[in-house]
């Protein structure tokens, strides 16, 4: 199960970036990342709460890490 944690985190991080430009703030990216992380964790029979936390944090900090750019 530990090998799937990076997969869940990366899926949530990439979905939190949302290149469509309709997600403008860190809070919105965090919510999208949390939802994606929860869903990805449930698909692989993991802990949904842990997936949501990791996905939410990944969504919030993805622009600070340089993975996604801020919409202006």
N, C-alpha and C positions, 0 to 999 in steps of 0.2 A: 504494500500500500504506500510505502514511503516514496517509491519511484513515481507514483502518479501525482504526488503533490506538486512538483514543478510543472507538470502538464496542466493541471488545474489552474495554477497561478498564472502561467503564460496565456492560457485561453482567456482568463478573466482580464488580464492586462490588455491584451489586444482588442478585446471587445469594448473595454472601457475607453479606448482611444477614439473610436467612432469617427471615421474620416468624413462622415456626411456633413459635419459642421453644425448639427442641431444640438449638440451637447456642448454647452459653453463653459460651465463652471466645474470646479473640483467636486462639488457635492453631487452634481448630475453624473459625472464620470464615476464617482464612488458608488452611486446607486446602481448604475448599469453594471459595473464590475462586481458588485455584491450579488446581483441577480444572476449574472453569468457564472460566478464562482459557485453559488449554491446549486445551480442546475448542473454544472459540470461535475461537482462532487457527488450529486445524487445519481448521475449516469454511471459513474464508476463505483457505486455503492460505498461512497465515503461519507464522512461527517459533513452534512450540509451547513451546519453553523460555522465550522472551521473554513469551509470553502467560501462562504459569504464574507467572513472577516478578511481572508486573504484577498479575495476579489475586490472588496471595497477599498482596502488599503492600496492595492495595485492600481485601481482606477483613480484614486485621489492623487497618488504620487507619480503617475506615469509621465506627466509633462515635466515635473521637476527632475526626473531621471533622464529626460531627453528622448524618451521613447515616442511620445506623441507631442505635437506642437499645440500651443494654445491658439484657439480660434479668436480672432480679433475682428 
